Each structure stands twice: as structure tokens, then as C-alpha cells.
Amino acid sequence: MTTTPNGCRHCGIDHHQHAQRWTAAAGWHRWTPPTQQQIKARMLARRARTGRRP
Ligand SMILES: [Zn+2]
């Protein structure tokens, strides 16, 4: 699964692709804005995956 920094708080799916989704934690839900902490963590994770290392 690709998580975007602005993905749903519960499942990480981007707003545009999100309709009704089910997760064990949140059940059926609509896209919910992620917390600042989640955005930061996802950006760091993505940078770690795609970033160039010397
Ligand atoms: Zn979701």
C-alpha cells in the first residue's frame, strides 16, 4: 500500500481514492484528515524509502 502524507488517518488512502473504507480499528468510515504527527511520520518514511543515500 502506498501511503501519501495526506492519506486518511485510519487507513492511509489518499483523499481522491477514498470512498467508504473499512478498517478493523475504525470500521466503515470516510476520509479523515491525518494528524500532524501522522503527516510528519509519513513524510519521513517516504523520504527514507525514496531518498538518495550517499
Ligand atoms: Zn480511511
mmCIF file of the protein (N, C-alpha, C, O) and its ligand, coordinates in Angstrom:
data_MODEL
# 
_entry.id   MODEL 
# 
loop_
_entity.id 
_entity.type 
_entity.pdbx_number_of_molecules 
1 polymer     1 
2 non-polymer 1 
# 
_entity_poly.entity_id                      1 
_entity_poly.type                           'polypeptide(L)' 
_entity_poly.nstd_linkage                   no 
_entity_poly.nstd_monomer                   no 
_entity_poly.pdbx_seq_one_letter_code       MTTTPNGCRHCGIDHHQHAQRWTAAAGWHRWTPPTQQQIKARMLARRARTGRRP 
_entity_poly.pdbx_seq_one_letter_code_can   MTTTPNGCRHCGIDHHQHAQRWTAAAGWHRWTPPTQQQIKARMLARRARTGRRP 
_entity_poly.pdbx_strand_id                 A 
# 
loop_
_entity_poly_seq.entity_id 
_entity_poly_seq.num 
_entity_poly_seq.mon_id 
_entity_poly_seq.hetero 
1 1  MET n 
1 2  THR n 
1 3  THR n 
1 4  THR n 
1 5  PRO n 
1 6  ASN n 
1 7  GLY n 
1 8  CYS n 
1 9  ARG n 
1 10 HIS n 
1 11 CYS n 
1 12 GLY n 
1 13 ILE n 
1 14 ASP n 
1 15 HIS n 
1 16 HIS n 
1 17 GLN n 
1 18 HIS n 
1 19 ALA n 
1 20 GLN n 
1 21 ARG n 
1 22 TRP n 
1 23 THR n 
1 24 ALA n 
1 25 ALA n 
1 26 ALA n 
1 27 GLY n 
1 28 TRP n 
1 29 HIS n 
1 30 ARG n 
1 31 TRP n 
1 32 THR n 
1 33 PRO n 
1 34 PRO n 
1 35 THR n 
1 36 GLN n 
1 37 GLN n 
1 38 GLN n 
1 39 ILE n 
1 40 LYS n 
1 41 ALA n 
1 42 ARG n 
1 43 MET n 
1 44 LEU n 
1 45 ALA n 
1 46 ARG n 
1 47 ARG n 
1 48 ALA n 
1 49 ARG n 
1 50 THR n 
1 51 GLY n 
1 52 ARG n 
1 53 ARG n 
1 54 PRO n 
# 
loop_
_struct_asym.id 
_struct_asym.entity_id 
A 1 
B 2 
# 
loop_
_chem_comp.id 
_chem_comp.type 
_chem_comp.mon_nstd_flag 
ALA 'L-peptide linking' y 
ARG 'L-peptide linking' y 
ASN 'L-peptide linking' y 
ASP 'L-peptide linking' y 
CYS 'L-peptide linking' y 
GLN 'L-peptide linking' y 
GLY 'peptide linking'   y 
HIS 'L-peptide linking' y 
ILE 'L-peptide linking' y 
LEU 'L-peptide linking' y 
LYS 'L-peptide linking' y 
MET 'L-peptide linking' y 
PRO 'L-peptide linking' y 
THR 'L-peptide linking' y 
TRP 'L-peptide linking' y 
ZN  non-polymer         . 
# 
_pdbx_entity_nonpoly.entity_id   2 
_pdbx_entity_nonpoly.name        ? 
_pdbx_entity_nonpoly.comp_id     ZN 
# 
_pdbx_nonpoly_scheme.asym_id         B 
_pdbx_nonpoly_scheme.entity_id       2 
_pdbx_nonpoly_scheme.mon_id          ZN 
_pdbx_nonpoly_scheme.ndb_seq_num     1 
_pdbx_nonpoly_scheme.pdb_seq_num     101 
_pdbx_nonpoly_scheme.auth_seq_num    101 
_pdbx_nonpoly_scheme.pdb_mon_id      ZN 
_pdbx_nonpoly_scheme.auth_mon_id     ZN 
_pdbx_nonpoly_scheme.pdb_strand_id   A 
_pdbx_nonpoly_scheme.pdb_ins_code    . 
# 
loop_
_atom_site.group_PDB 
_atom_site.id 
_atom_site.type_symbol 
_atom_site.label_atom_id 
_atom_site.label_alt_id 
_atom_site.label_comp_id 
_atom_site.label_asym_id 
_atom_site.label_entity_id 
_atom_site.label_seq_id 
_atom_site.pdbx_PDB_ins_code 
_atom_site.Cartn_x 
_atom_site.Cartn_y 
_atom_site.Cartn_z 
_atom_site.occupancy 
_atom_site.B_iso_or_equiv 
_atom_site.pdbx_formal_charge 
_atom_site.auth_seq_id 
_atom_site.auth_comp_id 
_atom_site.auth_asym_id 
_atom_site.auth_atom_id 
_atom_site.pdbx_PDB_model_num 
ATOM   1   N  N  . MET A 1 1  ? 0.851   -1.197 0.000  1.00 0.00 ? 1   MET A N  1 
ATOM   2   C  CA . MET A 1 1  ? 0.000   0.000  0.000  1.00 0.00 ? 1   MET A CA 1 
ATOM   3   C  C  . MET A 1 1  ? 0.880   1.237  0.000  1.00 0.00 ? 1   MET A C  1 
ATOM   4   O  O  . MET A 1 1  ? 1.849   1.321  0.754  1.00 0.00 ? 1   MET A O  1 
ATOM   5   N  N  . THR A 1 2  ? 0.543   2.179  -0.834 1.00 0.00 ? 2   THR A N  1 
ATOM   6   C  CA . THR A 1 2  ? 1.292   3.428  -0.841 1.00 0.00 ? 2   THR A CA 1 
ATOM   7   C  C  . THR A 1 2  ? 0.582   4.444  0.028  1.00 0.00 ? 2   THR A C  1 
ATOM   8   O  O  . THR A 1 2  ? -0.584  4.769  -0.198 1.00 0.00 ? 2   THR A O  1 
ATOM   9   N  N  . THR A 1 3  ? 1.274   4.928  0.993  1.00 0.00 ? 3   THR A N  1 
ATOM   10  C  CA . THR A 1 3  ? 0.677   5.927  1.859  1.00 0.00 ? 3   THR A CA 1 
ATOM   11  C  C  . THR A 1 3  ? 1.195   7.306  1.464  1.00 0.00 ? 3   THR A C  1 
ATOM   12  O  O  . THR A 1 3  ? 2.402   7.531  1.373  1.00 0.00 ? 3   THR A O  1 
ATOM   13  N  N  . THR A 1 4  ? 0.289   8.195  1.239  1.00 0.00 ? 4   THR A N  1 
ATOM   14  C  CA . THR A 1 4  ? 0.667   9.568  0.986  1.00 0.00 ? 4   THR A CA 1 
ATOM   15  C  C  . THR A 1 4  ? 0.667   10.323 2.313  1.00 0.00 ? 4   THR A C  1 
ATOM   16  O  O  . THR A 1 4  ? -0.044  9.943  3.244  1.00 0.00 ? 4   THR A O  1 
ATOM   17  N  N  . PRO A 1 5  ? 1.441   11.362 2.402  1.00 0.00 ? 5   PRO A N  1 
ATOM   18  C  CA . PRO A 1 5  ? 1.458   12.133 3.656  1.00 0.00 ? 5   PRO A CA 1 
ATOM   19  C  C  . PRO A 1 5  ? 0.072   12.629 4.052  1.00 0.00 ? 5   PRO A C  1 
ATOM   20  O  O  . PRO A 1 5  ? -0.232  12.778 5.236  1.00 0.00 ? 5   PRO A O  1 
ATOM   21  N  N  . ASN A 1 6  ? -0.750  12.879 3.061  1.00 0.00 ? 6   ASN A N  1 
ATOM   22  C  CA . ASN A 1 6  ? -2.084  13.409 3.342  1.00 0.00 ? 6   ASN A CA 1 
ATOM   23  C  C  . ASN A 1 6  ? -3.149  12.320 3.302  1.00 0.00 ? 6   ASN A C  1 
ATOM   24  O  O  . ASN A 1 6  ? -4.332  12.606 3.120  1.00 0.00 ? 6   ASN A O  1 
ATOM   25  N  N  . GLY A 1 7  ? -2.725  11.078 3.471  1.00 0.00 ? 7   GLY A N  1 
ATOM   26  C  CA . GLY A 1 7  ? -3.682  9.976  3.442  1.00 0.00 ? 7   GLY A CA 1 
ATOM   27  C  C  . GLY A 1 7  ? -4.561  9.948  4.682  1.00 0.00 ? 7   GLY A C  1 
ATOM   28  O  O  . GLY A 1 7  ? -4.302  10.611 5.686  1.00 0.00 ? 7   GLY A O  1 
ATOM   29  N  N  . CYS A 1 8  ? -5.601  9.155  4.563  1.00 0.00 ? 8   CYS A N  1 
ATOM   30  C  CA . CYS A 1 8  ? -6.579  9.051  5.641  1.00 0.00 ? 8   CYS A CA 1 
ATOM   31  C  C  . CYS A 1 8  ? -5.941  8.652  6.972  1.00 0.00 ? 8   CYS A C  1 
ATOM   32  O  O  . CYS A 1 8  ? -4.995  7.866  7.025  1.00 0.00 ? 8   CYS A O  1 
ATOM   33  N  N  . ARG A 1 9  ? -6.478  9.206  8.010  1.00 0.00 ? 9   ARG A N  1 
ATOM   34  C  CA . ARG A 1 9  ? -5.969  8.919  9.355  1.00 0.00 ? 9   ARG A CA 1 
ATOM   35  C  C  . ARG A 1 9  ? -6.078  7.449  9.713  1.00 0.00 ? 9   ARG A C  1 
ATOM   36  O  O  . ARG A 1 9  ? -5.234  6.901  10.423 1.00 0.00 ? 9   ARG A O  1 
ATOM   37  N  N  . HIS A 1 10 ? -7.135  6.818  9.208  1.00 0.00 ? 10  HIS A N  1 
ATOM   38  C  CA . HIS A 1 10 ? -7.395  5.434  9.621  1.00 0.00 ? 10  HIS A CA 1 
ATOM   39  C  C  . HIS A 1 10 ? -6.721  4.404  8.728  1.00 0.00 ? 10  HIS A C  1 
ATOM   40  O  O  . HIS A 1 10 ? -6.243  3.378  9.213  1.00 0.00 ? 10  HIS A O  1 
ATOM   41  N  N  . CYS A 1 11 ? -6.679  4.670  7.430  1.00 0.00 ? 11  CYS A N  1 
ATOM   42  C  CA . CYS A 1 11 ? -6.184  3.644  6.518  1.00 0.00 ? 11  CYS A CA 1 
ATOM   43  C  C  . CYS A 1 11 ? -5.066  4.137  5.608  1.00 0.00 ? 11  CYS A C  1 
ATOM   44  O  O  . CYS A 1 11 ? -4.416  3.323  4.952  1.00 0.00 ? 11  CYS A O  1 
ATOM   45  N  N  . GLY A 1 12 ? -4.822  5.436  5.549  1.00 0.00 ? 12  GLY A N  1 
ATOM   46  C  CA . GLY A 1 12 ? -3.698  5.941  4.776  1.00 0.00 ? 12  GLY A CA 1 
ATOM   47  C  C  . GLY A 1 12 ? -3.976  6.153  3.302  1.00 0.00 ? 12  GLY A C  1 
ATOM   48  O  O  . GLY A 1 12 ? -3.073  6.514  2.547  1.00 0.00 ? 12  GLY A O  1 
ATOM   49  N  N  . ILE A 1 13 ? -5.202  5.937  2.884  1.00 0.00 ? 13  ILE A N  1 
ATOM   50  C  CA . ILE A 1 13 ? -5.539  6.109  1.467  1.00 0.00 ? 13  ILE A CA 1 
ATOM   51  C  C  . ILE A 1 13 ? -5.744  7.589  1.152  1.00 0.00 ? 13  ILE A C  1 
ATOM   52  O  O  . ILE A 1 13 ? -6.291  8.348  1.952  1.00 0.00 ? 13  ILE A O  1 
ATOM   53  N  N  . ASP A 1 14 ? -5.289  7.970  -0.037 1.00 0.00 ? 14  ASP A N  1 
ATOM   54  C  CA . ASP A 1 14 ? -5.402  9.360  -0.445 1.00 0.00 ? 14  ASP A CA 1 
ATOM   55  C  C  . ASP A 1 14 ? -6.864  9.794  -0.544 1.00 0.00 ? 14  ASP A C  1 
ATOM   56  O  O  . ASP A 1 14 ? -7.750  8.991  -0.835 1.00 0.00 ? 14  ASP A O  1 
ATOM   57  N  N  . HIS A 1 15 ? -7.087  11.059 -0.299 1.00 0.00 ? 15  HIS A N  1 
ATOM   58  C  CA . HIS A 1 15 ? -8.436  11.617 -0.292 1.00 0.00 ? 15  HIS A CA 1 
ATOM   59  C  C  . HIS A 1 15 ? -9.194  11.305 -1.583 1.00 0.00 ? 15  HIS A C  1 
ATOM   60  O  O  . HIS A 1 15 ? -10.378 10.971 -1.547 1.00 0.00 ? 15  HIS A O  1 
ATOM   61  N  N  . HIS A 1 16 ? -8.501  11.416 -2.731 1.00 0.00 ? 16  HIS A N  1 
ATOM   62  C  CA . HIS A 1 16 ? -9.156  11.250 -4.024 1.00 0.00 ? 16  HIS A CA 1 
ATOM   63  C  C  . HIS A 1 16 ? -9.583  9.802  -4.279 1.00 0.00 ? 16  HIS A C  1 
ATOM   64  O  O  . HIS A 1 16 ? -10.548 9.554  -5.002 1.00 0.00 ? 16  HIS A O  1 
ATOM   65  N  N  . GLN A 1 17 ? -8.879  8.871  -3.696 1.00 0.00 ? 17  GLN A N  1 
ATOM   66  C  CA . GLN A 1 17 ? -9.198  7.463  -3.921 1.00 0.00 ? 17  GLN A CA 1 
ATOM   67  C  C  . GLN A 1 17 ? -10.103 6.900  -2.833 1.00 0.00 ? 17  GLN A C  1 
ATOM   68  O  O  . GLN A 1 17 ? -10.563 5.761  -2.912 1.00 0.00 ? 17  GLN A O  1 
ATOM   69  N  N  . HIS A 1 18 ? -10.341 7.703  -1.837 1.00 0.00 ? 18  HIS A N  1 
ATOM   70  C  CA . HIS A 1 18 ? -11.077 7.220  -0.673 1.00 0.00 ? 18  HIS A CA 1 
ATOM   71  C  C  . HIS A 1 18 ? -12.578 7.361  -0.887 1.00 0.00 ? 18  HIS A C  1 
ATOM   72  O  O  . HIS A 1 18 ? -13.070 8.443  -1.207 1.00 0.00 ? 18  HIS A O  1 
ATOM   73  N  N  . ALA A 1 19 ? -13.284 6.281  -0.711 1.00 0.00 ? 19  ALA A N  1 
ATOM   74  C  CA . ALA A 1 19 ? -14.737 6.393  -0.656 1.00 0.00 ? 19  ALA A CA 1 
ATOM   75  C  C  . ALA A 1 19 ? -15.114 5.948  0.742  1.00 0.00 ? 19  ALA A C  1 
ATOM   76  O  O  . ALA A 1 19 ? -14.721 6.577  1.725  1.00 0.00 ? 19  ALA A O  1 
ATOM   77  N  N  . GLN A 1 20 ? -15.869 4.877  0.838  1.00 0.00 ? 20  GLN A N  1 
ATOM   78  C  CA . GLN A 1 20 ? -16.104 4.267  2.130  1.00 0.00 ? 20  GLN A CA 1 
ATOM   79  C  C  . GLN A 1 20 ? -15.106 3.133  2.286  1.00 0.00 ? 20  GLN A C  1 
ATOM   80  O  O  . GLN A 1 20 ? -15.012 2.259  1.424  1.00 0.00 ? 20  GLN A O  1 
ATOM   81  N  N  . ARG A 1 21 ? -14.380 3.145  3.357  1.00 0.00 ? 21  ARG A N  1 
ATOM   82  C  CA . ARG A 1 21 ? -13.379 2.099  3.577  1.00 0.00 ? 21  ARG A CA 1 
ATOM   83  C  C  . ARG A 1 21 ? -13.597 1.490  4.943  1.00 0.00 ? 21  ARG A C  1 
ATOM   84  O  O  . ARG A 1 21 ? -14.123 2.114  5.865  1.00 0.00 ? 21  ARG A O  1 
ATOM   85  N  N  . TRP A 1 22 ? -13.167 0.234  5.032  1.00 0.00 ? 22  TRP A N  1 
ATOM   86  C  CA . TRP A 1 22 ? -13.314 -0.444 6.302  1.00 0.00 ? 22  TRP A CA 1 
ATOM   87  C  C  . TRP A 1 22 ? -11.945 -0.783 6.868  1.00 0.00 ? 22  TRP A C  1 
ATOM   88  O  O  . TRP A 1 22 ? -11.080 -1.305 6.163  1.00 0.00 ? 22  TRP A O  1 
ATOM   89  N  N  . THR A 1 23 ? -11.762 -0.491 8.116  1.00 0.00 ? 23  THR A N  1 
ATOM   90  C  CA . THR A 1 23 ? -10.585 -0.971 8.827  1.00 0.00 ? 23  THR A CA 1 
ATOM   91  C  C  . THR A 1 23 ? -11.053 -1.550 10.152 1.00 0.00 ? 23  THR A C  1 
ATOM   92  O  O  . THR A 1 23 ? -12.114 -1.198 10.667 1.00 0.00 ? 23  THR A O  1 
ATOM   93  N  N  . ALA A 1 24 ? -10.250 -2.434 10.682 1.00 0.00 ? 24  ALA A N  1 
ATOM   94  C  CA . ALA A 1 24 ? -10.628 -3.077 11.936 1.00 0.00 ? 24  ALA A CA 1 
ATOM   95  C  C  . ALA A 1 24 ? -10.762 -2.051 13.056 1.00 0.00 ? 24  ALA A C  1 
ATOM   96  O  O  . ALA A 1 24 ? -11.618 -2.170 13.932 1.00 0.00 ? 24  ALA A O  1 
ATOM   97  N  N  . ALA A 1 25 ? -9.899  -1.046 13.007 1.00 0.00 ? 25  ALA A N  1 
ATOM   98  C  CA . ALA A 1 25 ? -9.895  -0.071 14.088 1.00 0.00 ? 25  ALA A CA 1 
ATOM   99  C  C  . ALA A 1 25 ? -11.052 0.914  13.986 1.00 0.00 ? 25  ALA A C  1 
ATOM   100 O  O  . ALA A 1 25 ? -11.683 1.261  14.985 1.00 0.00 ? 25  ALA A O  1 
ATOM   101 N  N  . ALA A 1 26 ? -11.319 1.361  12.751 1.00 0.00 ? 26  ALA A N  1 
ATOM   102 C  CA . ALA A 1 26 ? -12.279 2.454  12.594 1.00 0.00 ? 26  ALA A CA 1 
ATOM   103 C  C  . ALA A 1 26 ? -13.611 1.998  12.010 1.00 0.00 ? 26  ALA A C  1 
ATOM   104 O  O  . ALA A 1 26 ? -14.582 2.754  12.019 1.00 0.00 ? 26  ALA A O  1 
ATOM   105 N  N  . GLY A 1 27 ? -13.664 0.752  11.497 1.00 0.00 ? 27  GLY A N  1 
ATOM   106 C  CA . GLY A 1 27 ? -14.889 0.302  10.852 1.00 0.00 ? 27  GLY A CA 1 
ATOM   107 C  C  . GLY A 1 27 ? -15.092 1.061  9.549  1.00 0.00 ? 27  GLY A C  1 
ATOM   108 O  O  . GLY A 1 27 ? -14.125 1.529  8.948  1.00 0.00 ? 27  GLY A O  1 
ATOM   109 N  N  . TRP A 1 28 ? -16.346 1.189  9.105  1.00 0.00 ? 28  TRP A N  1 
ATOM   110 C  CA . TRP A 1 28 ? -16.634 1.938  7.886  1.00 0.00 ? 28  TRP A CA 1 
ATOM   111 C  C  . TRP A 1 28 ? -16.483 3.417  8.176  1.00 0.00 ? 28  TRP A C  1 
ATOM   112 O  O  . TRP A 1 28 ? -17.016 3.935  9.157  1.00 0.00 ? 28  TRP A O  1 
ATOM   113 N  N  . HIS A 1 29 ? -15.759 4.072  7.318  1.00 0.00 ? 29  HIS A N  1 
ATOM   114 C  CA . HIS A 1 29 ? -15.512 5.488  7.581  1.00 0.00 ? 29  HIS A CA 1 
ATOM   115 C  C  . HIS A 1 29 ? -15.236 6.223  6.274  1.00 0.00 ? 29  HIS A C  1 
ATOM   116 O  O  . HIS A 1 29 ? -14.927 5.606  5.254  1.00 0.00 ? 29  HIS A O  1 
ATOM   117 N  N  . ARG A 1 30 ? -15.347 7.513  6.317  1.00 0.00 ? 30  ARG A N  1 
ATOM   118 C  CA . ARG A 1 30 ? -14.934 8.358  5.200  1.00 0.00 ? 30  ARG A CA 1 
ATOM   119 C  C  . ARG A 1 30 ? -13.547 8.898  5.487  1.00 0.00 ? 30  ARG A C  1 
ATOM   120 O  O  . ARG A 1 30 ? -13.010 8.762  6.586  1.00 0.00 ? 30  ARG A O  1 
ATOM   121 N  N  . TRP A 1 31 ? -12.989 9.516  4.458  1.00 0.00 ? 31  TRP A N  1 
ATOM   122 C  CA . TRP A 1 31 ? -11.631 10.066 4.608  1.00 0.00 ? 31  TRP A CA 1 
ATOM   123 C  C  . TRP A 1 31 ? -11.584 11.050 5.774  1.00 0.00 ? 31  TRP A C  1 
ATOM   124 O  O  . TRP A 1 31 ? -12.422 11.943 5.895  1.00 0.00 ? 31  TRP A O  1 
ATOM   125 N  N  . THR A 1 32 ? -10.601 10.863 6.607  1.00 0.00 ? 32  THR A N  1 
ATOM   126 C  CA . THR A 1 32 ? -10.433 11.717 7.771  1.00 0.00 ? 32  THR A CA 1 
ATOM   127 C  C  . THR A 1 32 ? -9.037  12.317 7.724  1.00 0.00 ? 32  THR A C  1 
ATOM   128 O  O  . THR A 1 32 ? -8.070  11.602 7.464  1.00 0.00 ? 32  THR A O  1 
ATOM   129 N  N  . PRO A 1 33 ? -8.916  13.592 7.966  1.00 0.00 ? 33  PRO A N  1 
ATOM   130 C  CA . PRO A 1 33 ? -7.591  14.204 7.895  1.00 0.00 ? 33  PRO A CA 1 
ATOM   131 C  C  . PRO A 1 33 ? -6.637  13.557 8.888  1.00 0.00 ? 33  PRO A C  1 
ATOM   132 O  O  . PRO A 1 33 ? -7.017  13.295 10.029 1.00 0.00 ? 33  PRO A O  1 
ATOM   133 N  N  . PRO A 1 34 ? -5.410  13.299 8.470  1.00 0.00 ? 34  PRO A N  1 
ATOM   134 C  CA . PRO A 1 34 ? -4.430  12.723 9.382  1.00 0.00 ? 34  PRO A CA 1 
ATOM   135 C  C  . PRO A 1 34 ? -3.960  13.767 10.384 1.00 0.00 ? 34  PRO A C  1 
ATOM   136 O  O  . PRO A 1 34 ? -4.107  14.970 10.169 1.00 0.00 ? 34  PRO A O  1 
ATOM   137 N  N  . THR A 1 35 ? -3.409  13.295 11.454 1.00 0.00 ? 35  THR A N  1 
ATOM   138 C  CA . THR A 1 35 ? -2.864  14.220 12.440 1.00 0.00 ? 35  THR A CA 1 
ATOM   139 C  C  . THR A 1 35 ? -1.529  14.760 11.946 1.00 0.00 ? 35  THR A C  1 
ATOM   140 O  O  . THR A 1 35 ? -0.896  14.172 11.070 1.00 0.00 ? 35  THR A O  1 
ATOM   141 N  N  . GLN A 1 36 ? -1.118  15.862 12.506 1.00 0.00 ? 36  GLN A N  1 
ATOM   142 C  CA . GLN A 1 36 ? 0.180   16.421 12.120 1.00 0.00 ? 36  GLN A CA 1 
ATOM   143 C  C  . GLN A 1 36 ? 1.291   15.421 12.365 1.00 0.00 ? 36  GLN A C  1 
ATOM   144 O  O  . GLN A 1 36 ? 2.264   15.358 11.614 1.00 0.00 ? 36  GLN A O  1 
ATOM   145 N  N  . GLN A 1 37 ? 1.140   14.649 13.413 1.00 0.00 ? 37  GLN A N  1 
ATOM   146 C  CA . GLN A 1 37 ? 2.151   13.649 13.740 1.00 0.00 ? 37  GLN A CA 1 
ATOM   147 C  C  . GLN A 1 37 ? 2.205   12.567 12.664 1.00 0.00 ? 37  GLN A C  1 
ATOM   148 O  O  . GLN A 1 37 ? 3.281   12.098 12.292 1.00 0.00 ? 37  GLN A O  1 
ATOM   149 N  N  . GLN A 1 38 ? 1.025   12.178 12.169 1.00 0.00 ? 38  GLN A N  1 
ATOM   150 C  CA . GLN A 1 38 ? 0.993   11.163 11.104 1.00 0.00 ? 38  GLN A CA 1 
ATOM   151 C  C  . GLN A 1 38 ? 1.600   11.706 9.818  1.00 0.00 ? 38  GLN A C  1 
ATOM   152 O  O  . GLN A 1 38 ? 2.348   11.005 9.136  1.00 0.00 ? 38  GLN A O  1 
ATOM   153 N  N  . ILE A 1 39 ? 1.283   12.940 9.489  1.00 0.00 ? 39  ILE A N  1 
ATOM   154 C  CA . ILE A 1 39 ? 1.843   13.540 8.272  1.00 0.00 ? 39  ILE A CA 1 
ATOM   155 C  C  . ILE A 1 39 ? 3.359   13.565 8.354  1.00 0.00 ? 39  ILE A C  1 
ATOM   156 O  O  . ILE A 1 39 ? 4.056   13.204 7.405  1.00 0.00 ? 39  ILE A O  1 
ATOM   157 N  N  . LYS A 1 40 ? 3.847   13.989 9.482  1.00 0.00 ? 40  LYS A N  1 
ATOM   158 C  CA . LYS A 1 40 ? 5.289   14.087 9.659  1.00 0.00 ? 40  LYS A CA 1 
ATOM   159 C  C  . LYS A 1 40 ? 5.947   12.711 9.554  1.00 0.00 ? 40  LYS A C  1 
ATOM   160 O  O  . LYS A 1 40 ? 6.973   12.549 8.893  1.00 0.00 ? 40  LYS A O  1 
ATOM   161 N  N  . ALA A 1 41 ? 5.344   11.732 10.211 1.00 0.00 ? 41  ALA A N  1 
ATOM   162 C  CA . ALA A 1 41 ? 5.907   10.379 10.191 1.00 0.00 ? 41  ALA A CA 1 
ATOM   163 C  C  . ALA A 1 41 ? 5.893   9.800  8.784  1.00 0.00 ? 41  ALA A C  1 
ATOM   164 O  O  . ALA A 1 41 ? 6.836   9.123  8.375  1.00 0.00 ? 41  ALA A O  1 
ATOM   165 N  N  . ARG A 1 42 ? 4.811   10.072 8.039  1.00 0.00 ? 42  ARG A N  1 
ATOM   166 C  CA . ARG A 1 42 ? 4.720   9.537  6.680  1.00 0.00 ? 42  ARG A CA 1 
ATOM   167 C  C  . ARG A 1 42 ? 5.718   10.209 5.747  1.00 0.00 ? 42  ARG A C  1 
ATOM   168 O  O  . ARG A 1 42 ? 6.312   9.562  4.885  1.00 0.00 ? 42  ARG A O  1 
ATOM   169 N  N  . MET A 1 43 ? 5.891   11.490 5.927  1.00 0.00 ? 43  MET A N  1 
ATOM   170 C  CA . MET A 1 43 ? 6.863   12.177 5.086  1.00 0.00 ? 43  MET A CA 1 
ATOM   171 C  C  . MET A 1 43 ? 8.268   11.654 5.352  1.00 0.00 ? 43  MET A C  1 
ATOM   172 O  O  . MET A 1 43 ? 9.064   11.467 4.432  1.00 0.00 ? 43  MET A O  1 
ATOM   173 N  N  . LEU A 1 44 ? 8.550   11.427 6.607  1.00 0.00 ? 44  LEU A N  1 
ATOM   174 C  CA . LEU A 1 44 ? 9.861   10.886 6.954  1.00 0.00 ? 44  LEU A CA 1 
ATOM   175 C  C  . LEU A 1 44 ? 10.027  9.479  6.405  1.00 0.00 ? 44  LEU A C  1 
ATOM   176 O  O  . LEU A 1 44 ? 11.102  9.117  5.928  1.00 0.00 ? 44  LEU A O  1 
ATOM   177 N  N  . ALA A 1 45 ? 8.959   8.681  6.473  1.00 0.00 ? 45  ALA A N  1 
ATOM   178 C  CA . ALA A 1 45 ? 9.024   7.306  5.977  1.00 0.00 ? 45  ALA A CA 1 
ATOM   179 C  C  . ALA A 1 45 ? 9.228   7.296  4.471  1.00 0.00 ? 45  ALA A C  1 
ATOM   180 O  O  . ALA A 1 45 ? 10.009  6.504  3.944  1.00 0.00 ? 45  ALA A O  1 
ATOM   181 N  N  . ARG A 1 46 ? 8.514   8.188  3.782  1.00 0.00 ? 46  ARG A N  1 
ATOM   182 C  CA . ARG A 1 46 ? 8.640   8.234  2.325  1.00 0.00 ? 46  ARG A CA 1 
ATOM   183 C  C  . ARG A 1 46 ? 10.041  8.705  1.926  1.00 0.00 ? 46  ARG A C  1 
ATOM   184 O  O  . ARG A 1 46 ? 10.640  8.214  0.969  1.00 0.00 ? 46  ARG A O  1 
ATOM   185 N  N  . ARG A 1 47 ? 10.531  9.664  2.687  1.00 0.00 ? 47  ARG A N  1 
ATOM   186 C  CA . ARG A 1 47 ? 11.874  10.155 2.391  1.00 0.00 ? 47  ARG A CA 1 
ATOM   187 C  C  . ARG A 1 47 ? 12.899  9.040  2.592  1.00 0.00 ? 47  ARG A C  1 
ATOM   188 O  O  . ARG A 1 47 ? 13.869  8.922  1.844  1.00 0.00 ? 47  ARG A O  1 
ATOM   189 N  N  . ALA A 1 48 ? 12.663  8.240  3.603  1.00 0.00 ? 48  ALA A N  1 
ATOM   190 C  CA . ALA A 1 48 ? 13.593  7.145  3.884  1.00 0.00 ? 48  ALA A CA 1 
ATOM   191 C  C  . ALA A 1 48 ? 13.558  6.098  2.764  1.00 0.00 ? 48  ALA A C  1 
ATOM   192 O  O  . ALA A 1 48 ? 14.574  5.491  2.427  1.00 0.00 ? 48  ALA A O  1 
ATOM   193 N  N  . ARG A 1 49 ? 12.343  5.901  2.190  1.00 0.00 ? 49  ARG A N  1 
ATOM   194 C  CA . ARG A 1 49 ? 12.210  4.924  1.107  1.00 0.00 ? 49  ARG A CA 1 
ATOM   195 C  C  . ARG A 1 49 ? 12.798  5.437  -0.197 1.00 0.00 ? 49  ARG A C  1 
ATOM   196 O  O  . ARG A 1 49 ? 13.536  4.726  -0.879 1.00 0.00 ? 49  ARG A O  1 
ATOM   197 N  N  . THR A 1 50 ? 12.469  6.668  -0.537 1.00 0.00 ? 50  THR A N  1 
ATOM   198 C  CA . THR A 1 50 ? 12.812  7.167  -1.863 1.00 0.00 ? 50  THR A CA 1 
ATOM   199 C  C  . THR A 1 50 ? 14.044  8.066  -1.875 1.00 0.00 ? 50  THR A C  1 
ATOM   200 O  O  . THR A 1 50 ? 14.603  8.374  -2.927 1.00 0.00 ? 50  THR A O  1 
ATOM   201 N  N  . GLY A 1 51 ? 14.449  8.474  -0.682 1.00 0.00 ? 51  GLY A N  1 
ATOM   202 C  CA . GLY A 1 51 ? 15.551  9.409  -0.623 1.00 0.00 ? 51  GLY A CA 1 
ATOM   203 C  C  . GLY A 1 51 ? 16.865  8.789  -1.083 1.00 0.00 ? 51  GLY A C  1 
ATOM   204 O  O  . GLY A 1 51 ? 17.085  7.582  -0.978 1.00 0.00 ? 51  GLY A O  1 
ATOM   205 N  N  . ARG A 1 52 ? 17.708  9.641  -1.585 1.00 0.00 ? 52  ARG A N  1 
ATOM   206 C  CA . ARG A 1 52 ? 19.006  9.154  -2.025 1.00 0.00 ? 52  ARG A CA 1 
ATOM   207 C  C  . ARG A 1 52 ? 19.957  9.129  -0.835 1.00 0.00 ? 52  ARG A C  1 
ATOM   208 O  O  . ARG A 1 52 ? 20.016  10.063 -0.035 1.00 0.00 ? 52  ARG A O  1 
ATOM   209 N  N  . ARG A 1 53 ? 20.676  8.061  -0.750 1.00 0.00 ? 53  ARG A N  1 
ATOM   210 C  CA . ARG A 1 53 ? 21.672  7.974  0.308  1.00 0.00 ? 53  ARG A CA 1 
ATOM   211 C  C  . ARG A 1 53 ? 23.063  8.075  -0.298 1.00 0.00 ? 53  ARG A C  1 
ATOM   212 O  O  . ARG A 1 53 ? 23.316  7.555  -1.385 1.00 0.00 ? 53  ARG A O  1 
ATOM   213 N  N  . PRO A 1 54 ? 23.927  8.721  0.384  1.00 0.00 ? 54  PRO A N  1 
ATOM   214 C  CA . PRO A 1 54 ? 25.292  8.884  -0.140 1.00 0.00 ? 54  PRO A CA 1 
ATOM   215 C  C  . PRO A 1 54 ? 26.034  7.564  -0.187 1.00 0.00 ? 54  PRO A C  1 
ATOM   216 O  O  . PRO A 1 54 ? 27.192  7.521  -0.601 1.00 0.00 ? 54  PRO A O  1 
HETATM 217 ZN ZN . ZN  B 2 .  ? -9.662  5.789  5.544  1.00 0.00 2 101 ZN  A ZN 1 
# 
